[in-house]
Amino acid sequence: MSNILSPQEDPSGTFVQLRVSLVQTSCRKRTQQRQNCRTLENRRKPTCLACYKFDNSSVPKVLDKYQNCGPSHQLAVKEFKHRDEAECRAVEEAGKSSDALYLPGMYAFSKGLPA
């Protein structure tokens, strides 16, 4: 099962969040015909979350990303969910800050001659 939330756009770029639930199957990794694989019961079923922030250029670049696959047992789900939400919020905010990090060479100044 996968769930793609609708992309959220703002002046700083496009934020996309993808949630996927995985299941173990009886097929080997290199099997060509994977559509006939049966799922194995009582096996681990991790849930994966991926968040991406793209800029608005004609060839979009990734401004920030977060990817994580967590366990499916109930005790850990709450802990992973809170951390995942915080990490995805940080990814969503990428590129919005007006006081961005100064990089060497970003500004150039020249000294004028006296008049």
Phi, psi and omega in degrees: 000133175231153182220114176254118176286150182299137180301139178253123182251143173211176183302336182274347180148196182242129179254130180232136178236133182231129177238128183230134174257125182258153174223149176279143179237173180278351182278151175281162183301323186266014180292133181285316184264084184276348183289343180262012180283137177262147180282145179268127181285156177055037176246170180294144181225076182292152174249130182249143178232134176227134177232134181227145174234120180252147176280178185263017181288167182296329171244094188302137176250149178282118177281322181198157178207159176214134178221136179202139172244124183246165179292164182259353181288143192304322184296322183274340185301315181298317181297313180294322182298316180296316180294316180299317179298318180295317180295319180292325176297320178295320178296318181299328182279352182303133178085353182274337186293128178280333177263066182292162180298134177282130176248139179305137180087358181291325180235146177231138180233145176233149180270126180280151177280148179297146184281000000 
